[in-house]
Amino acid sequence: MYLLEMLFWKAKTSAPRATEELDSSPIQQACIGVESRIQREPADEYAIFSVSDRLMDVQGAWQEDRRGVVTCLFLGVMYVLQAQHLFEVVKPGMEVMVLGVDETGERIAWHDHVAILLHVLMWAGANFALFKYCLRWIRLEVFTQQRIIARFNRVTRQVHINRPSYAGGIITLPWDATVMEMTGGDPGSRTGDGTLVMGWQGDRTGAGFDEVCMLGGLLQDKGSAEALGEYIRRYMEEGPDAVPQPKRLRATFPWPWDSVRSTLSFLLPSWRNGDKGLVLTLALLLSPLLLLHSLCHWISLLLCWPTWWPRIIRRAGLPGAPVPALTVAEDYGPEIAQKLRASVMKLVKPSAAADCVSDA
């Protein structure tokens, strides 16, 4: 689920390279600053976890609804390695070695000891290889934090993004340096490919590296992305009274019916466009796979821990509470900082227009 976030971070912390130059004109045309009103009625698009007068938590993972595939593969491998091989081969074999006799009561020969030992070593080697070389991919869905959350604090005018450590960890960025880009099909599109991207250029934030975050998951169309972007912008710029209350908050607790809803989300564009017969037919034909996906989606959440915020971010904006420091490249150590600063995309400005961001 967190594949894109991990790849973005790996790209920024790879070997240092020469700073690239890019004409800022097309980027400025694609991006919208937070001071500009979007000509779209604001809507929460079922992307809000919580909202108050002080802060708002928004879904910050692009494909959170698609998790479950890695979990299915991991559980399958664990079933073969542990449930079958461990209890049907390794454990009985070890008992035979210790007792020195087989199931019939006859003593085993020396070559049987060798064969059993080889089986045990192969099983141990398979487990070692799995957790050494595959754990980074397993942790995209399992044994990591449950969700990526972007927290918008109106009082401190900061944006906090809570990601796993392998994707950059928790970062704090200034709201005033935020730019937005909305992509996707036209309203009524059947593709369900709307995306809201928020970005921060390193030169404007002082962080020394570019940052980007996809909010709200995969939305219905570009209009949905614009509606969510305007919802967040008005909340931060004009206050909670300037936006409608969310129709339904996303739950942070992993309820099983939320996993079913996530699995069926790819059918929503067709359902909304009137293809109810096609949707019902596909749901019926694919019901075994949909059920398996829903189950693995739910299990993946149960095998993760709740997203946790440090105390300074939880209290930020309260009377007398300190303001969290903005994240800079040096927070990650000198070696990583050098690579992060080398990854910044340098925008060449043909005019005095405001810069927009491009993630390296």
C-alpha positions in Angstrom: 0.0 0.0 0.0 2.8 2.4 0.8 4.8 1.6 -2.3 4.8 5.0 -3.9 5.7 6.7 -0.6 8.7 4.3 -0.2 9.8 4.8 -3.8 9.6 8.6 -3.5 11.8 8.5 -0.4 14.3 6.1 -1.9 14.6 8.3 -5.0 15.4 11.4 -2.8 17.9 9.5 -0.6 19.8 7.7 -3.4 23.3 8.6 -4.4 23.9 12.4 -4.8 23.5 13.8 -8.3 23.8 17.1 -9.9 20.8 19.4 -9.3 18.5 19.4 -12.3 17.0 22.5 -13.8 13.5 22.7 -15.0 11.5 25.5 -16.5 8.9 26.6 -13.9 6.3 27.9 -16.4 4.4 24.6 -17.1 4.6 23.7 -13.4 3.1 27.0 -12.4 0.3 26.5 -14.8 -0.5 23.0 -13.3 -0.2 24.0 -9.6 -2.5 26.1 -7.4 -1.3 28.1 -4.4 -3.3 28.0 -1.2 -4.1 31.7 -1.5 -6.1 31.0 -4.7 -9.8 29.9 -4.4 -10.7 26.9 -6.4 -14.0 27.3 -8.4 -15.5 24.2 -6.9 -17.9 23.6 -4.0 -15.8 22.1 -1.1 -16.5 18.4 -0.2 -14.8 16.1 2.2 -14.9 13.1 -0.3 -14.8 10.7 2.7 -11.2 11.5 3.3 -11.4 13.1 6.8 -10.5 11.1 9.9 -11.3 13.9 12.4 -11.8 17.7 12.4 -12.0 20.4 15.0 -11.4 24.1 15.4 -7.7 23.5 15.7 -6.8 20.6 13.4 -8.0 18.2 10.7 -6.6 14.7 9.9 -6.9 13.7 6.2 -6.1 10.4 4.5 -2.6 10.6 3.1 -2.1 7.3 1.3 -2.9 7.2 -2.4 -4.0 3.6 -2.6 -5.1 2.7 0.9 -8.2 1.0 -0.5 -6.1 -1.4 -2.5 -4.2 -3.0 0.4 -4.5 -6.7 0.9 -2.5 -8.3 -2.0 0.8 -8.3 -0.1 -1.0 -9.6 3.0 -2.5 -12.5 0.9 1.0 -13.4 -0.4 2.6 -13.2 3.0 -0.1 -15.3 4.7 0.2 -17.9 1.9 4.0 -18.1 2.3 3.6 -18.3 6.1 1.1 -21.1 5.7 3.5 -23.1 3.6 6.6 -22.4 5.7 5.1 -22.7 9.1 1.7 -24.5 9.2 2.7 -27.1 6.6 6.4 -27.5 6.6 7.0 -26.8 10.2 4.3 -29.0 11.7 4.3 -31.7 9.0 8.1 -32.0 8.3 10.4 -30.1 10.6 8.7 -30.9 14.0 8.2 -34.6 13.3 11.7 -34.9 11.9 13.3 -33.3 15.0 11.3 -35.7 17.2 12.7 -38.6 15.2 16.2 -37.3 15.5 15.9 -36.8 19.3 14.3 -40.2 19.9 16.5 -42.1 17.3 13.6 -44.1 16.1 11.0 -43.6 13.4 7.2 -44.0 13.6 7.4 -47.8 13.5 9.9 -47.9 16.4 12.9 -48.9 14.2 16.2 -47.1 14.7 17.0 -44.6 12.0 20.3 -44.8 10.0 22.9 -42.0 9.9 21.8 -40.9 6.4 18.3 -40.3 7.8 19.8 -37.9 10.4 21.5 -36.1 7.5 18.3 -35.8 5.5 16.3 -34.5 8.4 19.0 -32.0 9.3 19.1 -30.8 5.7 15.3 -30.3 5.8 15.6 -28.3 9.0 18.4 -26.1 7.5 16.4 -25.5 4.3 13.4 -24.5 6.3 15.4 -22.1 8.5 17.2 -20.7 5.4 13.8 -20.0 3.7 12.6 -18.1 6.8 15.9 -16.2 7.0 15.7 -15.2 3.3 12.1 -14.2 3.6 12.6 -11.9 6.6 15.9 -10.5 5.4 15.2 -9.8 1.8 11.4 -9.5 1.6 10.6 -7.8 4.9 10.8 -4.3 3.2 8.0 -5.4 0.8 6.0 -7.1 3.5 6.1 -3.9 5.6 4.2 -2.1 2.9 1.1 -3.5 4.4 2.0 -5.6 7.5 3.9 -4.8 10.7 3.8 -1.1 10.0 1.5 1.8 11.0 -2.1 1.3 10.0 -2.5 4.5 8.0 -0.7 7.5 6.5 -2.3 10.7 7.9 -1.8 14.3 7.0 -2.6 16.7 9.8 -3.5 20.3 9.1 -3.1 22.6 12.1 -4.9 26.0 11.6 -3.4 27.6 14.7 0.3 26.9 13.9 -0.4 26.9 10.1 1.6 23.8 9.6 1.1 20.5 7.9 2.3 17.3 9.5 2.6 14.1 7.4 2.9 10.9 9.4 4.5 8.1 7.3 6.5 5.0 8.2 10.2 5.5 8.8 11.1 3.8 5.5 9.1 6.5 3.7 10.6 9.4 5.6 8.8 9.3 8.9 7.0 12.3 10.4 7.6 15.6 8.7 6.4 19.1 9.5 5.9 21.7 6.7 4.6 25.2 6.4 1.1 25.6 5.1 1.8 28.9 3.4 4.3 27.2 1.1 1.8 24.5 0.0 0.8 24.1 -3.7 -1.9 21.8 -5.0 -2.4 19.9 -8.3 -5.6 18.0 -9.2 -5.6 15.4 -11.9 -8.1 12.9 -13.3 -11.0 12.5 -15.7 -13.8 14.8 -16.3 -16.8 14.8 -13.9 -18.8 11.6 -14.5 -15.7 9.7 -15.6 -15.9 5.9 -15.2 -12.2 5.6 -14.5 -12.1 6.7 -10.9 -8.7 8.3 -11.3 -9.0 11.6 -9.6 -5.9 12.6 -7.6 -5.2 15.5 -5.2 -1.5 16.2 -4.8 0.0 18.6 -2.4 3.6 19.7 -2.8 6.3 21.7 -1.1 9.4 23.0 -2.9 12.5 22.8 -0.7 13.6 26.3 -1.4 10.3 27.8 -0.2 9.9 25.6 2.9 13.6 25.8 4.0 13.6 22.0 4.4 16.3 21.6 1.7 14.3 18.9 -0.1 11.1 18.7 -2.1 8.1 17.0 -0.7 4.8 15.7 -2.1 1.8 13.9 -0.6 -1.3 12.4 -2.4 -4.4 13.0 -0.3 -7.8 11.4 -0.2 -6.9 8.2 -2.0 -8.0 7.5 -5.6 -10.9 9.8 -6.1 -13.8 9.6 -8.5 -12.6 12.2 -11.0 -10.8 15.6 -11.2 -13.9 17.4 -9.9 -13.7 15.3 -6.7 -10.0 16.1 -6.3 -10.8 19.9 -6.7 -13.6 19.6 -4.2 -11.3 18.0 -1.6 -8.5 20.5 -2.3 -10.9 23.4 -1.8 -12.3 21.8 1.4 -8.8 21.7 2.9 -7.9 25.2 1.6 -11.0 26.9 3.1 -10.6 25.1 6.4 -7.0 26.4 6.7 -7.6 29.8 5.3 -11.1 30.7 6.4 -11.9 28.3 9.3 -14.1 25.3 10.0 -17.3 27.4 9.6 -16.4 28.0 5.9 -16.8 24.3 5.1 -19.7 21.8 5.6 -19.4 19.2 8.2 -18.1 15.9 6.8 -20.9 13.6 5.7 -19.1 10.7 7.2 -15.8 10.5 9.0 -13.3 7.8 8.1 -12.8 5.4 11.0 -9.3 4.9 12.3 -10.3 1.6 13.9 -10.2 -1.3 11.4 -13.8 -2.3 11.1 -14.4 -5.2 8.7 -17.2 -3.5 6.8 -14.8 -0.6 6.0 -12.5 -3.2 4.3 -15.5 -4.5 2.3 -16.3 -1.0 1.2 -12.7 -0.4 0.2 -12.6 -3.5 -1.9 -15.8 -2.6 -3.7 -14.7 1.0 -4.3 -13.4 0.3 -7.8 -17.0 -0.4 -8.8 -18.4 2.9 -7.5 -17.8 5.0 -10.7 -19.9 2.5 -12.8 -22.6 2.3 -10.1 -22.9 6.1 -9.9 -23.2 6.3 -13.7 -26.1 4.0 -13.8 -24.5 0.7 -14.7 -26.0 -1.1 -11.8 -26.7 -4.3 -13.7 -23.0 -4.5 -14.8 -21.8 -3.8 -11.3 -24.0 -6.5 -9.7 -23.0 -9.0 -12.4 -19.3 -8.3 -11.8 -19.7 -8.4 -8.0 -21.4 -11.8 -8.3 -18.8 -13.3 -10.7 -15.9 -11.9 -8.7 -17.4 -12.6 -5.3 -14.7 -15.2 -4.2 -11.9 -12.8 -5.1 -13.6 -9.8 -3.6 -14.2 -11.7 -0.3 -10.6 -12.8 -0.2 -9.4 -9.3 -0.9 -11.7 -7.8 1.8 -10.5 -10.4 4.3 -6.8 -9.7 3.6 -7.4 -6.0 3.6 -8.9 -6.3 7.1 -6.2 -8.6 8.4 -3.5 -6.3 7.1 -4.9 -3.5 9.3 -5.2 -5.8 12.3 -1.5 -6.7 11.9 -0.5 -3.0 12.0 -0.4 -0.6 14.9 -2.4 2.7 15.1 -0.8 5.8 13.6 0.9 7.7 16.5 1.6 11.4 16.8 4.4 12.8 19.1 3.1 14.8 22.1 4.4 18.1 20.6 2.3 17.6 17.5 -0.8 16.5 19.5 -0.6 19.6 21.6 0.4 22.0 18.9 -1.9 25.0 18.8 -3.1 24.7 22.4 -2.5 27.8 24.7 1.0 27.8 26.0 2.0 24.7 23.9 5.3 25.0 21.9 5.1 25.2 18.1 6.7 22.1 16.4 9.9 22.9 14.5 9.8 22.6 10.7 11.5 19.6 9.3 14.9 20.2 7.6 17.2 17.8 5.7 19.7 17.8 8.6 17.2 16.1 10.9 18.0 12.9 9.1 21.8 13.1 9.7 24.6 14.6 7.5 24.8 11.7 5.0 21.1 11.6 4.2 20.9 15.4 4.3 23.5 15.7 1.6 21.5 13.3 -0.6 18.2 15.1 0.1 19.6 18.5 -0.8 21.1 17.0 -4.0 17.7 15.7 -5.0 16.0 19.1 -5.1 14.6 20.1 -8.5 15.8 23.6 -9.3 13.1 25.7 -11.0 14.3 28.3 -13.5 11.9 31.3 -13.2 11.2 33.2 -16.4 9.1 35.7 -14.4 8.4 36.7 -10.8 5.5 34.3 -10.5 5.4 32.0 -7.5 7.2 28.7 -7.7 5.4 25.4 -7.7 6.9 22.1 -6.6 8.2 19.1 -8.5 9.2 16.1 -6.5 12.6 14.6 -7.4 
